[in-house]
Each structure stands twice: as C-alpha cells, then as structure tokens.
Amino acid sequence: MATKLKVLRAEHNLTQEDLAEILGTNQKVISTWESGKSVPRPAMMQKIEDYFHVPKEEIFFIAFNYLN
C-alpha cells in the first residue's frame, strides 16, 4: 500500500503536502500511510480512489489482505 500510494503521488507530481491539502488532512498523515505505519480509514480510501481514478483495492491491496 505504502509504495503504491507514493508512486501514484509521484506520477501526479504531488508533494505529500499537496496530497494532504487535496484530501483535507496533513502531511504527517500522508507520511504515515506511505511508510506503512498506518492505513487510511475507508472514507479516506474512497477519496484517494476518486482523486487518482484507481480502484482502492489496487492501491490498498496489502491493507485489504491484512484485514481479511
């Protein structure tokens, strides 16, 4: 999950701060997601899916496998 989110962010030329502003959160939260220290809540996963137009299951595959 962490790597895929970071790759998507880089592909869109966004900093962690940029993505945080888009999603209505802060840079530290983005950093914890990208480092794998935490995962976004389902509502935030949906926002990320909507922004990047990539299925959340693809972005958060590891998190979904862990939860199942």
C-alpha positions as CSV (number, residue, x, y, z in Angstrom):
1,M,0.0,0.0,0.0
2,A,2.6,2.5,1.0
3,T,4.6,2.1,-2.1
4,K,1.6,2.3,-4.5
5,L,0.3,5.5,-2.9
6,K,3.8,7.1,-3.1
7,V,4.1,6.0,-6.7
8,L,0.7,7.5,-7.6
9,R,1.5,10.7,-5.8
10,A,4.9,11.0,-7.7
11,E,3.2,10.2,-11.0
12,H,0.9,13.1,-10.5
13,N,3.8,15.4,-9.5
14,L,2.4,16.0,-6.0
15,T,4.2,16.5,-2.8
16,Q,2.9,15.0,0.4
17,E,1.7,18.5,1.4
18,D,-0.2,18.8,-1.9
19,L,-1.9,15.5,-1.5
20,A,-2.7,16.3,2.1
21,E,-4.4,19.5,1.1
22,I,-6.4,17.8,-1.7
23,L,-7.6,15.2,0.8
24,G,-8.2,17.5,3.7
25,T,-5.6,16.1,6.0
26,N,-2.0,16.9,6.9
27,Q,1.4,15.9,5.6
28,K,2.2,13.8,8.6
29,V,-0.8,11.6,7.9
30,I,0.3,11.1,4.3
31,S,3.8,10.2,5.5
32,T,2.5,7.5,7.9
33,W,0.4,5.9,5.1
34,E,3.4,5.9,2.7
35,S,5.7,4.5,5.3
36,G,3.2,1.7,6.2
37,K,2.8,2.9,9.8
38,S,-0.9,3.3,9.4
39,V,-3.7,2.9,6.7
40,P,-6.4,5.4,5.8
41,R,-9.9,4.8,7.0
42,P,-12.4,3.6,4.4
43,A,-13.8,7.0,3.7
44,M,-10.4,8.4,3.1
45,M,-9.5,5.4,0.9
46,Q,-12.5,6.3,-1.2
47,K,-11.3,9.9,-1.6
48,I,-7.9,8.7,-2.7
49,E,-9.6,6.3,-5.2
50,D,-11.7,9.1,-6.5
51,Y,-8.8,11.5,-6.9
52,F,-6.4,9.1,-8.7
53,H,-9.1,7.1,-10.6
54,V,-7.5,3.9,-9.4
55,P,-9.5,1.2,-7.6
56,K,-8.9,1.4,-3.9
57,E,-8.3,-2.4,-3.9
58,E,-5.3,-1.8,-6.2
59,I,-3.9,1.0,-4.1
60,F,-4.6,-0.7,-0.7
61,F,-4.2,-4.4,-1.7
62,I,-1.9,-5.1,1.3
63,A,-4.3,-3.4,3.7
64,F,-7.3,-5.4,2.4
65,N,-5.4,-8.7,2.6
66,Y,-4.4,-7.9,6.1
67,L,-8.0,-7.1,7.2
68,N,-9.4,-10.2,5.6
